[in-house]
Amino acid sequence: MKAVQYRKIGKPPEYVDVDDPTAPPGGMVIKVLASGLCHSDEFVMGLDEKTFNDVYGYKLPMTLGHETAGEIVELGEGTKGVEVGDRVLVYGCWGCGVCDLCARGNENLCRRGMISPGFAEPGGMAEYMAVDSVQHIVPIDDQDPIKMAPLNDAGLTPYSIIKRFRHKLRAGSTAVVIGAGGLGHVAIQLLRRMSDAQVIALDLTGPKLQFAKEVGAHHALKSDKSAAEKVMELSGGKGADLVLDFVAAGPTPDLAVACGGIQSAVVFAGAGNGFAKVGFGIVPWEMELSNSLWGTRLELMELVEMAKREPLEIRTTPFPLELAPMAYRMLHEGKIDGRAVCVP
């Protein structure tokens, strides 16, 4: 079959021939219907060889794709609860299933190390994909797989964060989204749907700011040195109650902190290597700062049900699988709004 693999450190991904997968016991093989491209892929492909091998423990070749929707075509021995022909999303966090965090449903935080298809296991940027367990799929019924696939990460990550901090988003509150791209434009919509907060988007370019307004931001501001001051003005001098930084690189972490107010929450959800200065008297009193890693399978199920009732406007740009290397280049150059999705 055909697949898109990262095969050489520092080189672009390649469209290649690989062996067909077989269904593992208790698992299945799906025919991939759509697979999203993500800046997390770029982050991994930008690692030096030592970090790639020793810190993250990844191996080459790596079949990309961690936002995957498909149709079950083969069941492994002993697989129960699903049938050939079922359409599903592949949950991106495969935990050990034994530790206390996995037992709570937090496979994304597995103490033994979460394994993700598309990184540590062959992902969905291929014609077919093996899934190890029925516990790692979510049914989507007759929903559009191109619209559903990005929910795996671009939807799940902001949904999990907003759900965790929704108690801060009362009437009169303010939420700031830094980066109106693949995750940010979904976050804006979820904030509008899940809260009464005023939503302010920050980004660098006019088209991205216009895009943010189109998907529901009350205000869209250029992410420059004056942005935090403008957020303060728009929030009546209180600052934001929740700040979501989907870039987390360069100046954005300090900007995120500067936008927050007393007892606010700032979440660094981007895969950048940026950091903020924190400490006694440096940040607003009782500000909570945290990072985020995806979400739970149950949260993905909730998000799918939400999207079934009232579809999210996920901006997608479809590409045939063989053009995935070009799509990654366009993603890197900032030429894609929303989410690029490859269709085998």
PATI-586872 format. One record per residue (C-alpha): residue number from 0; z negated, y, x. Coordinates in Angstrom, 1 decimal, decimal comma. Example, Ala and Ser with C-alpha at 12.3 -4.5 7.8 and 13.67 -1.06 7.14 Angstrom:
REM residues 2
+-----+--------+--------+--------+
!   n !     up !  north !   east !
+-----+--------+--------+--------+
!   0 !   -7,8 !   -4,5 !   12,3 !
!   1 !   -7,1 !   -1,1 !   13,7 !
+-----+--------+--------+--------+
//
This chain:
REM residues 344
+-----+--------+--------+--------+
!   n !     up !  north !   east !
+-----+--------+--------+--------+
!   0 !    0,0 !    0,0 !    0,0 !
!   1 !    0,2 !    3,7 !    1,0 !
!   2 !   -2,9 !    5,7 !    1,9 !
!   3 !   -3,8 !    9,0 !    3,6 !
!   4 !   -6,0 !    8,4 !    6,6 !
!   5 !   -7,7 !   10,5 !    9,3 !
!   6 !   -6,7 !    8,5 !   12,4 !
!   7 !   -7,2 !   10,7 !   15,5 !
!   8 !  -10,0 !   13,1 !   16,2 !
!   9 !   -8,7 !   16,7 !   15,9 !
!  10 !   -5,4 !   15,7 !   14,4 !
!  11 !   -4,1 !   16,1 !   10,9 !
!  12 !   -4,4 !   13,2 !    8,4 !
!  13 !   -1,4 !   10,8 !    8,1 !
!  14 !    0,4 !    9,1 !    5,3 !
!  15 !    0,4 !    5,4 !    6,3 !
!  16 !    0,7 !    1,8 !    5,3 !
!  17 !   -2,5 !   -0,1 !    5,0 !
!  18 !   -3,6 !   -3,5 !    3,5 !
!  19 !   -4,2 !   -3,8 !   -0,2 !
!  20 !   -8,0 !   -4,0 !   -1,0 !
!  21 !   -9,6 !   -7,0 !   -2,6 !
!  22 !  -12,3 !   -6,9 !   -5,3 !
!  23 !  -15,8 !   -7,5 !   -3,8 !
!  24 !  -18,3 !   -9,7 !   -5,7 !
!  25 !  -19,8 !   -7,6 !   -8,4 !
!  26 !  -17,2 !   -4,9 !   -7,9 !
!  27 !  -13,6 !   -4,2 !   -8,7 !
!  28 !  -10,3 !   -2,7 !   -7,5 !
!  29 !   -9,0 !    0,3 !   -9,3 !
!  30 !   -5,5 !    1,7 !   -9,3 !
!  31 !   -6,0 !    5,3 !   -8,3 !
!  32 !   -4,7 !    7,9 !  -10,8 !
!  33 !   -6,0 !   11,0 !   -9,1 !
!  34 !   -8,0 !   12,0 !   -6,0 !
!  35 !   -9,2 !   15,5 !   -5,1 !
!  36 !   -9,1 !   17,2 !   -1,8 !
!  37 !  -12,3 !   18,9 !   -0,6 !
!  38 !  -13,5 !   21,2 !    2,1 !
!  39 !  -16,0 !   18,5 !    3,0 !
!  40 !  -13,0 !   16,5 !    4,2 !
!  41 !  -12,0 !   19,4 !    6,4 !
!  42 !  -15,6 !   19,7 !    7,7 !
!  43 !  -15,5 !   16,0 !    8,8 !
!  44 !  -12,1 !   16,2 !   10,3 !
!  45 !  -13,3 !   19,3 !   12,3 !
!  46 !  -16,1 !   17,4 !   14,0 !
!  47 !  -15,9 !   16,7 !   17,7 !
!  48 !  -15,8 !   13,1 !   18,8 !
!  49 !  -19,4 !   12,8 !   19,8 !
!  50 !  -20,7 !   14,3 !   16,5 !
!  51 !  -18,3 !   12,3 !   14,5 !
!  52 !  -19,3 !    9,0 !   16,1 !
!  53 !  -22,9 !    9,4 !   17,2 !
!  54 !  -24,4 !   11,9 !   14,6 !
!  55 !  -22,6 !   10,8 !   11,5 !
!  56 !  -21,7 !    7,3 !   12,6 !
!  57 !  -18,2 !    7,4 !   11,1 !
!  58 !  -15,3 !    5,2 !   12,2 !
!  59 !  -11,6 !    5,6 !   12,5 !
!  60 !   -9,3 !    5,2 !   10,7 !
!  61 !  -10,8 !    6,8 !    7,7 !
!  62 !   -9,1 !    6,6 !    4,3 !
!  63 !  -10,0 !   10,0 !    2,7 !
!  64 !  -10,8 !   10,8 !   -0,9 !
!  65 !  -14,3 !   11,1 !   -2,5 !
!  66 !  -13,2 !   12,6 !   -5,9 !
!  67 !  -11,4 !    9,6 !   -7,5 !
!  68 !  -10,4 !    8,6 !  -10,9 !
!  69 !   -8,6 !    5,4 !  -11,6 !
!  70 !   -8,0 !    2,4 !  -13,8 !
!  71 !   -9,6 !   -1,0 !  -13,2 !
!  72 !   -6,9 !   -3,6 !  -12,3 !
!  73 !   -9,0 !   -6,4 !  -10,8 !
!  74 !  -12,6 !   -7,6 !  -11,1 !
!  75 !  -14,6 !   -9,3 !   -8,4 !
!  76 !  -16,6 !  -12,5 !   -8,9 !
!  77 !  -19,6 !  -12,0 !  -11,2 !
!  78 !  -18,6 !   -8,5 !  -12,2 !
!  79 !  -19,9 !   -7,7 !  -15,7 !
!  80 !  -20,0 !   -4,7 !  -18,1 !
!  81 !  -16,4 !   -3,5 !  -17,5 !
!  82 !  -12,9 !   -4,8 !  -18,2 !
!  83 !   -9,5 !   -4,6 !  -16,6 !
!  84 !   -7,8 !   -1,5 !  -18,1 !
!  85 !  -11,0 !    0,7 !  -18,2 !
!  86 !  -10,5 !    4,2 !  -16,8 !
!  87 !  -13,4 !    5,4 !  -14,6 !
!  88 !  -14,6 !    7,9 !  -12,1 !
!  89 !  -15,9 !    6,6 !   -8,8 !
!  90 !  -19,4 !    8,0 !   -8,1 !
!  91 !  -19,4 !    9,3 !   -4,5 !
!  92 !  -22,9 !    8,3 !   -3,4 !
!  93 !  -23,5 !    4,7 !   -2,6 !
!  94 !  -27,2 !    4,1 !   -1,7 !
!  95 !  -29,0 !    1,0 !   -0,6 !
!  96 !  -30,3 !    0,4 !   -4,1 !
!  97 !  -33,7 !   -0,7 !   -2,7 !
!  98 !  -35,6 !    2,4 !   -1,6 !
!  99 !  -37,7 !    4,5 !   -3,9 !
! 100 !  -35,2 !    7,3 !   -4,1 !
! 101 !  -32,4 !    4,9 !   -5,2 !
! 102 !  -34,8 !    3,3 !   -7,7 !
! 103 !  -35,2 !    6,8 !   -9,2 !
! 104 !  -31,4 !    7,2 !   -9,4 !
! 105 !  -31,2 !    9,5 !   -6,4 !
! 106 !  -28,7 !    7,4 !   -4,4 !
! 107 !  -27,3 !   10,7 !   -3,0 !
! 108 !  -30,6 !   11,0 !   -1,2 !
! 109 !  -31,0 !    7,3 !   -0,1 !
! 110 !  -33,6 !    6,9 !    2,6 !
! 111 !  -31,5 !    4,4 !    4,4 !
! 112 !  -28,5 !    6,7 !    4,4 !
! 113 !  -26,1 !    7,3 !    1,6 !
! 114 !  -22,6 !    5,8 !    2,2 !
! 115 !  -19,7 !    7,7 !    0,6 !
! 116 !  -16,2 !    6,4 !   -0,1 !
! 117 !  -13,8 !    8,6 !    1,6 !
! 118 !  -16,0 !    8,9 !    4,7 !
! 119 !  -17,9 !    5,7 !    5,5 !
! 120 !  -15,9 !    3,5 !    3,2 !
! 121 !  -12,2 !    3,6 !    2,3 !
! 122 !  -11,7 !    6,3 !   -0,3 !
! 123 !   -9,4 !    7,1 !   -3,1 !
! 124 !   -6,6 !    8,9 !   -1,2 !
! 125 !   -4,6 !    5,7 !   -1,6 !
! 126 !   -2,7 !    3,7 !   -4,2 !
! 127 !   -5,6 !    1,3 !   -4,8 !
! 128 !   -9,4 !    1,4 !   -4,0 !
! 129 !  -12,2 !   -1,1 !   -3,9 !
! 130 !  -15,5 !   -0,2 !   -5,5 !
! 131 !  -18,5 !   -2,2 !   -4,6 !
! 132 !  -20,5 !   -2,2 !   -7,8 !
! 133 !  -20,3 !   -1,3 !  -11,5 !
! 134 !  -23,3 !    1,0 !  -10,8 !
! 135 !  -20,9 !    3,3 !   -8,9 !
! 136 !  -18,5 !    4,1 !  -11,8 !
! 137 !  -18,6 !    6,3 !  -14,8 !
! 138 !  -16,2 !    5,7 !  -17,8 !
! 139 !  -13,9 !    8,5 !  -18,8 !
! 140 !  -12,0 !    6,8 !  -21,6 !
! 141 !   -8,8 !    8,6 !  -22,4 !
! 142 !   -9,6 !   11,8 !  -20,5 !
! 143 !   -7,0 !   13,3 !  -18,1 !
! 144 !   -7,8 !   11,8 !  -14,7 !
! 145 !   -6,4 !   14,8 !  -12,9 !
! 146 !   -9,0 !   17,0 !  -14,7 !
! 147 !  -11,7 !   14,4 !  -14,4 !
! 148 !  -11,5 !   13,5 !  -10,7 !
! 149 !  -12,9 !   16,9 !   -9,4 !
! 150 !  -16,0 !   16,4 !  -11,5 !
! 151 !  -17,2 !   13,9 !   -8,8 !
! 152 !  -18,1 !   16,7 !   -6,4 !
! 153 !  -16,7 !   20,1 !   -7,5 !
! 154 !  -18,4 !   19,6 !  -10,8 !
! 155 !  -21,4 !   17,4 !   -9,9 !
! 156 !  -22,7 !   19,5 !   -7,1 !
! 157 !  -23,1 !   22,8 !   -9,0 !
! 158 !  -24,2 !   21,0 !  -12,2 !
! 159 !  -27,0 !   19,3 !  -10,3 !
! 160 !  -28,2 !   22,6 !   -8,7 !
! 161 !  -28,0 !   24,5 !  -12,0 !
! 162 !  -29,9 !   21,8 !  -13,8 !
! 163 !  -32,6 !   21,8 !  -11,2 !
! 164 !  -33,1 !   25,6 !  -11,3 !
! 165 !  -32,2 !   26,3 !  -14,9 !
! 166 !  -35,8 !   27,4 !  -15,6 !
! 167 !  -35,1 !   30,5 !  -13,5 !
! 168 !  -32,1 !   31,5 !  -15,7 !
! 169 !  -33,8 !   33,1 !  -18,7 !
! 170 !  -32,3 !   36,0 !  -20,7 !
! 171 !  -31,9 !   39,0 !  -18,5 !
! 172 !  -31,6 !   36,9 !  -15,3 !
! 173 !  -28,9 !   37,1 !  -12,7 !
! 174 !  -27,0 !   34,3 !  -10,9 !
! 175 !  -24,8 !   34,9 !   -7,9 !
! 176 !  -22,0 !   32,5 !   -6,8 !
! 177 !  -20,8 !   33,0 !   -3,2 !
! 178 !  -17,3 !   31,5 !   -2,8 !
! 179 !  -15,1 !   31,2 !   -6,0 !
! 180 !  -13,1 !   28,2 !   -4,8 !
! 181 !  -13,2 !   24,6 !   -5,7 !
! 182 !  -16,9 !   24,3 !   -6,4 !
! 183 !  -17,6 !   28,0 !   -7,1 !
! 184 !  -15,2 !   28,4 !  -10,0 !
! 185 !  -16,8 !   25,4 !  -11,7 !
! 186 !  -20,2 !   26,7 !  -11,0 !
! 187 !  -19,3 !   30,0 !  -12,7 !
! 188 !  -18,3 !   28,1 !  -15,9 !
! 189 !  -21,4 !   25,9 !  -15,8 !
! 190 !  -23,7 !   28,9 !  -15,4 !
! 191 !  -22,1 !   30,5 !  -18,5 !
! 192 !  -22,4 !   27,3 !  -20,4 !
! 193 !  -25,9 !   26,3 !  -19,4 !
! 194 !  -27,7 !   29,6 !  -19,2 !
! 195 !  -27,9 !   33,2 !  -20,5 !
! 196 !  -27,7 !   34,6 !  -17,0 !
! 197 !  -25,5 !   37,4 !  -15,8 !
! 198 !  -23,0 !   35,8 !  -13,4 !
! 199 !  -21,8 !   37,7 !  -10,3 !
! 200 !  -19,2 !   36,1 !   -8,0 !
! 201 !  -18,7 !   37,1 !   -4,4 !
! 202 !  -15,6 !   36,4 !   -2,4 !
! 203 !  -13,3 !   37,9 !    0,2 !
! 204 !  -10,0 !   38,4 !   -1,5 !
! 205 !   -8,7 !   40,1 !   -4,6 !
! 206 !   -7,0 !   37,0 !   -6,0 !
! 207 !  -10,2 !   35,0 !   -5,7 !
! 208 !  -12,1 !   37,8 !   -7,4 !
! 209 !   -9,6 !   37,9 !  -10,2 !
! 210 !   -9,8 !   34,2 !  -10,5 !
! 211 !  -13,6 !   34,4 !  -10,8 !
! 212 !  -13,3 !   36,8 !  -13,6 !
! 213 !  -10,8 !   34,6 !  -15,4 !
! 214 !  -13,2 !   31,7 !  -15,4 !
! 215 !  -16,1 !   33,7 !  -16,7 !
! 216 !  -17,9 !   35,8 !  -14,1 !
! 217 !  -19,3 !   39,0 !  -15,6 !
! 218 !  -18,7 !   40,7 !  -12,3 !
! 219 !  -16,6 !   39,8 !   -9,2 !
! 220 !  -17,4 !   41,7 !   -5,9 !
! 221 !  -16,0 !   41,7 !   -2,5 !
! 222 !  -18,3 !   39,7 !   -0,1 !
! 223 !  -18,9 !   42,5 !    2,4 !
! 224 !  -21,9 !   44,4 !    3,7 !
! 225 !  -22,4 !   46,3 !    0,5 !
! 226 !  -22,4 !   43,2 !   -1,8 !
! 227 !  -26,2 !   42,7 !   -1,8 !
! 228 !  -26,8 !   46,3 !   -2,6 !
! 229 !  -24,4 !   46,1 !   -5,6 !
! 230 !  -26,1 !   42,9 !   -6,8 !
! 231 !  -29,4 !   44,8 !   -6,7 !
! 232 !  -27,8 !   47,6 !   -8,8 !
! 233 !  -26,3 !   45,2 !  -11,3 !
! 234 !  -29,6 !   43,3 !  -11,7 !
! 235 !  -31,6 !   46,5 !  -12,3 !
! 236 !  -33,2 !   46,4 !   -8,8 !
! 237 !  -34,7 !   42,9 !   -9,2 !
! 238 !  -32,1 !   40,9 !   -7,3 !
! 239 !  -30,6 !   37,6 !   -8,3 !
! 240 !  -32,8 !   34,8 !   -9,7 !
! 241 !  -30,5 !   32,1 !   -8,4 !
! 242 !  -28,0 !   32,3 !   -5,6 !
! 243 !  -25,5 !   29,5 !   -4,9 !
! 244 !  -23,8 !   29,7 !   -1,5 !
! 245 !  -20,8 !   27,4 !   -1,5 !
! 246 !  -19,6 !   28,6 !    1,9 !
! 247 !  -22,9 !   28,5 !    4,0 !
! 248 !  -21,0 !   29,7 !    7,1 !
! 249 !  -21,0 !   32,9 !    9,2 !
! 250 !  -22,7 !   35,8 !    7,4 !
! 251 !  -23,0 !   34,2 !    4,0 !
! 252 !  -26,5 !   32,6 !    4,3 !
! 253 !  -28,0 !   36,0 !    5,2 !
! 254 !  -26,0 !   37,5 !    2,4 !
! 255 !  -27,3 !   34,9 !    0,0 !
! 256 !  -30,9 !   35,7 !    0,9 !
! 257 !  -30,3 !   39,4 !    0,7 !
! 258 !  -29,0 !   39,0 !   -2,9 !
! 259 !  -32,1 !   37,1 !   -4,1 !
! 260 !  -35,3 !   38,6 !   -5,6 !
! 261 !  -38,9 !   37,7 !   -5,8 !
! 262 !  -39,5 !   34,1 !   -6,9 !
! 263 !  -35,7 !   33,5 !   -6,7 !
! 264 !  -34,0 !   30,3 !   -5,5 !
! 265 !  -31,2 !   30,3 !   -2,9 !
! 266 !  -29,3 !   27,1 !   -2,5 !
! 267 !  -26,9 !   26,4 !    0,4 !
! 268 !  -24,3 !   24,0 !   -0,9 !
! 269 !  -21,4 !   24,7 !    1,4 !
! 270 !  -20,6 !   22,4 !    4,4 !
! 271 !  -20,7 !   25,3 !    6,9 !
! 272 !  -23,0 !   25,5 !    9,9 !
! 273 !  -24,5 !   28,9 !    9,0 !
! 274 !  -28,2 !   29,6 !    8,7 !
! 275 !  -30,4 !   32,4 !    7,4 !
! 276 !  -33,4 !   34,1 !    8,9 !
! 277 !  -36,5 !   33,2 !    6,9 !
! 278 !  -40,2 !   33,8 !    7,4 !
! 279 !  -43,3 !   35,7 !    6,3 !
! 280 !  -42,2 !   39,2 !    5,3 !
! 281 !  -38,5 !   38,5 !    6,0 !
! 282 !  -37,4 !   37,2 !    2,7 !
! 283 !  -38,6 !   38,2 !   -0,8 !
! 284 !  -42,0 !   36,8 !   -1,8 !
! 285 !  -42,0 !   33,2 !   -3,0 !
! 286 !  -38,3 !   32,8 !   -2,6 !
! 287 !  -37,3 !   29,1 !   -2,6 !
! 288 !  -34,6 !   28,1 !   -0,1 !
! 289 !  -33,0 !   24,7 !   -0,2 !
! 290 !  -29,8 !   22,8 !    0,4 !
! 291 !  -28,1 !   20,3 !   -1,9 !
! 292 !  -26,2 !   17,0 !   -1,6 !
! 293 !  -24,1 !   16,1 !   -4,6 !
! 294 !  -26,1 !   14,8 !   -7,6 !
! 295 !  -27,0 !   11,6 !   -9,4 !
! 296 !  -24,8 !    9,2 !  -11,2 !
! 297 !  -26,7 !   10,0 !  -14,4 !
! 298 !  -25,8 !   13,7 !  -13,9 !
! 299 !  -22,2 !   12,8 !  -13,4 !
! 300 !  -22,3 !   10,9 !  -16,7 !
! 301 !  -23,8 !   14,0 !  -18,4 !
! 302 !  -21,1 !   16,2 !  -16,9 !
! 303 !  -18,4 !   13,9 !  -18,2 !
! 304 !  -19,8 !   14,0 !  -21,7 !
! 305 !  -20,0 !   17,8 !  -21,5 !
! 306 !  -16,4 !   18,0 !  -20,4 !
! 307 !  -15,3 !   15,7 !  -23,2 !
! 308 !  -16,9 !   17,9 !  -25,8 !
! 309 !  -15,7 !   21,2 !  -24,3 !
! 310 !  -13,3 !   20,8 !  -21,3 !
! 311 !  -14,1 !   22,8 !  -18,2 !
! 312 !  -11,2 !   25,0 !  -17,0 !
! 313 !  -10,8 !   23,2 !  -13,6 !
! 314 !   -7,9 !   24,8 !  -11,8 !
! 315 !   -6,0 !   22,0 !  -10,3 !
! 316 !   -2,8 !   21,9 !   -8,2 !
! 317 !   -1,3 !   18,3 !   -8,2 !
! 318 !    0,5 !   16,9 !   -5,2 !
! 319 !    2,2 !   13,5 !   -4,7 !
! 320 !    0,2 !   11,4 !   -2,4 !
! 321 !    2,8 !   11,6 !    0,4 !
! 322 !    2,3 !   15,4 !    0,5 !
! 323 !   -1,5 !   15,2 !    1,0 !
! 324 !   -1,3 !   16,2 !    4,7 !
! 325 !    0,6 !   19,3 !    3,7 !
! 326 !   -2,0 !   19,9 !    0,9 !
! 327 !   -4,8 !   19,7 !    3,4 !
! 328 !   -3,1 !   22,3 !    5,5 !
! 329 !   -2,7 !   24,6 !    2,5 !
! 330 !   -6,4 !   24,1 !    1,7 !
! 331 !   -7,3 !   25,1 !    5,2 !
! 332 !   -5,2 !   28,2 !    5,0 !
! 333 !   -6,8 !   29,3 !    1,7 !
! 334 !   -3,5 !   28,9 !   -0,2 !
! 335 !   -4,9 !   26,8 !   -3,1 !
! 336 !   -7,0 !   28,2 !   -5,9 !
! 337 !   -9,4 !   25,7 !   -7,5 !
! 338 !   -8,8 !   22,1 !   -6,6 !
! 339 !   -5,9 !   20,2 !   -5,0 !
! 340 !   -5,5 !   16,8 !   -6,5 !
! 341 !   -3,2 !   14,0 !   -5,1 !
! 342 !   -1,6 !   11,6 !   -7,5 !
! 343 !   -0,2 !    8,3 !   -6,1 !
+-----+--------+--------+--------+
//
